[in-house]
């Protein structure tokens, strides 16, 4: 094998060794459950009133997750066995109405049954970087949506994709105000061997990398002599 080809192969194997997978999304609850361990489910059995007009826009679910709205006029409550949230896109981030779920612990898997959420964005630190998913891109109807990450995260943000604005009245009011519901909030850990987990480099490939490294060093010594 020519030295240049050996070095190219070594570079390729190094790339494989350090690369990580992208966040995996699921629209089937069974497939999500198969890829997840230690699942804990919040069923929203207890009603939680929306914070008052001058109160703190935070509610706490039975599993300890807190749901925070940007302002107290947003939907942010648990009624009749489901969570009801409201989001709105503003002209800039300072006017965006978002809902933030803080799980209070590190997880690598999140899922829920969604209703009327096709235009809702889910954002968070997945696979060590900020990523966003438009639920309507995953499924256009009501149903389950979940994801797993190769790195832990403790919070997600619900928002509305940016859209048009009212031509009169408050110029920051968006016509993209959206309400959504979710049930059976599932939190857990991506199972070992799940497609989300980085693929380990085989021992034979590691040995080949070492051999190629030694080959390169020997070649340099011969060139100098």
Secondary structure, DSSP 8 states (H G I E B T S, - for coil): --HHHHHHHHHHHHHHHH-----EEES-HHHHHHTEEEEEEE---S-B----TTS-SEEE-TTS-EEEESSTTS-EEEETTEEEEEEB--SSGGG-B-EEEEEEEEEEEEEEEEES-TTEEEEEEETTEEEEEEHHHH-SSSEEEEEEEEEEEEEEEEEE----B-SSS-TT-BS--EEEEEEEEEEEEE-TT-TTS-----HHHHHHHHHHHHHHHHHHHHHH-
